[in-house]
Amino acid sequence: MRRIARLLGAGADAMAAAMLAAIFIVFLLQIGARYIAPAFGVQMTLGWTIEVNLTLWLWLVLFSCAFVLQERDHVKFDLLYSHVGPGAKRVFAVFSALAIVAALVVAMPDSWDYVSFYKIKKSATLRIPLSYVFSIYMVFAVVIVARYAWRVIDVLRGRDLSRDERDILAD
């Protein structure tokens, strides 16, 4: 099971890296069309590059947050958390995870309405249905709900704490 998880993780890393590489390549094409081609007397307009980069950036951020980043990689405001005992840390972790789950679950029907509404609209240049562009948000929301629901279970069992926190709880 761990091997499958590692393979899926490596696949997610590769997908994120491919999206980042695509953003970079398209960005270089855009620079070439805008600044280098005119130097040789060639006028090029590559309006599609902006749309591709915006879409890839949206997908990269939400995909990576859902599938690549670990819990410890996310930005946290831990001013209080780092100065309380293990029991309070556990309460904070459970409360924050439940708040994230509740917020995303409550927002999910409206988010789905928003994404599905955009099936009637297409992107300006590439004519891609905008529901495809924004569909990554629904994937993100479902995965984050599952991850943080699982985090609640792990924290309550004492398994999803850092090594230092586990040592403190064992004392």
Contacts in CASP RR format, 6 or more apart in sequence:
PFRMAT RR
TARGET T0000
AUTHOR 0000-0000-0000
METHOD contacts of the structure
MODEL  1
MRRIARLLGAGADAMAAAMLAAIFIVFLLQIGARYIAPAFGVQMTLGWTI
EVNLTLWLWLVLFSCAFVLQERDHVKFDLLYSHVGPGAKRVFAVFSALAI
VAALVVAMPDSWDYVSFYKIKKSATLRIPLSYVFSIYMVFAVVIVARYAW
RVIDVLRGRDLSRDERDILAD
9 67 0 8 1.000
9 68 0 8 1.000
12 63 0 8 1.000
12 64 0 8 1.000
12 67 0 8 1.000
12 68 0 8 1.000
13 68 0 8 1.000
15 63 0 8 1.000
15 67 0 8 1.000
16 60 0 8 1.000
16 63 0 8 1.000
16 64 0 8 1.000
16 67 0 8 1.000
16 68 0 8 1.000
19 56 0 8 1.000
19 59 0 8 1.000
19 60 0 8 1.000
19 63 0 8 1.000
20 60 0 8 1.000
22 52 0 8 1.000
22 56 0 8 1.000
23 53 0 8 1.000
23 56 0 8 1.000
23 57 0 8 1.000
23 60 0 8 1.000
26 49 0 8 1.000
26 52 0 8 1.000
26 53 0 8 1.000
26 56 0 8 1.000
27 49 0 8 1.000
27 53 0 8 1.000
29 46 0 8 1.000
29 49 0 8 1.000
30 46 0 8 1.000
30 49 0 8 1.000
30 50 0 8 1.000
30 53 0 8 1.000
32 44 0 8 1.000
33 44 0 8 1.000
33 45 0 8 1.000
33 46 0 8 1.000
33 49 0 8 1.000
34 44 0 8 1.000
34 46 0 8 1.000
37 43 0 8 1.000
37 44 0 8 1.000
47 125 0 8 1.000
48 125 0 8 1.000
48 126 0 8 1.000
50 125 0 8 1.000
51 123 0 8 1.000
51 124 0 8 1.000
51 125 0 8 1.000
51 126 0 8 1.000
52 126 0 8 1.000
55 123 0 8 1.000
55 128 0 8 1.000
55 133 0 8 1.000
58 133 0 8 1.000
58 134 0 8 1.000
58 136 0 8 1.000
59 136 0 8 1.000
62 136 0 8 1.000
62 137 0 8 1.000
62 139 0 8 1.000
62 140 0 8 1.000
63 136 0 8 1.000
63 139 0 8 1.000
63 140 0 8 1.000
65 74 0 8 1.000
65 140 0 8 1.000
65 144 0 8 1.000
66 139 0 8 1.000
66 140 0 8 1.000
66 143 0 8 1.000
66 144 0 8 1.000
66 147 0 8 1.000
67 143 0 8 1.000
71 147 0 8 1.000
71 151 0 8 1.000
71 160 0 8 1.000
72 162 0 8 1.000
80 92 0 8 1.000
81 89 0 8 1.000
81 92 0 8 1.000
84 92 0 8 1.000
85 168 0 8 1.000
86 161 0 8 1.000
86 165 0 8 1.000
86 168 0 8 1.000
86 169 0 8 1.000
87 169 0 8 1.000
89 161 0 8 1.000
89 165 0 8 1.000
90 155 0 8 1.000
90 156 0 8 1.000
90 158 0 8 1.000
90 161 0 8 1.000
93 151 0 8 1.000
93 155 0 8 1.000
93 160 0 8 1.000
93 161 0 8 1.000
94 152 0 8 1.000
94 155 0 8 1.000
94 156 0 8 1.000
97 148 0 8 1.000
97 149 0 8 1.000
97 151 0 8 1.000
97 152 0 8 1.000
97 155 0 8 1.000
98 148 0 8 1.000
98 152 0 8 1.000
100 144 0 8 1.000
100 145 0 8 1.000
100 148 0 8 1.000
101 145 0 8 1.000
101 148 0 8 1.000
101 149 0 8 1.000
101 152 0 8 1.000
104 141 0 8 1.000
104 144 0 8 1.000
104 145 0 8 1.000
105 145 0 8 1.000
107 141 0 8 1.000
108 138 0 8 1.000
108 141 0 8 1.000
108 145 0 8 1.000
111 137 0 8 1.000
111 138 0 8 1.000
111 141 0 8 1.000
112 138 0 8 1.000
114 134 0 8 1.000
115 131 0 8 1.000
115 134 0 8 1.000
115 135 0 8 1.000
115 137 0 8 1.000
115 138 0 8 1.000
116 131 0 8 1.000
117 131 0 8 1.000
118 129 0 8 1.000
118 130 0 8 1.000
118 131 0 8 1.000
118 133 0 8 1.000
118 134 0 8 1.000
119 129 0 8 1.000
119 130 0 8 1.000
119 131 0 8 1.000
120 129 0 8 1.000
121 129 0 8 1.000
121 130 0 8 1.000
122 128 0 8 1.000
122 129 0 8 1.000
122 130 0 8 1.000
123 129 0 8 1.000
123 130 0 8 1.000
123 133 0 8 1.000
151 160 0 8 1.000
154 160 0 8 1.000
155 161 0 8 1.000
158 166 0 8 1.000
158 169 0 8 1.000
161 169 0 8 1.000
END
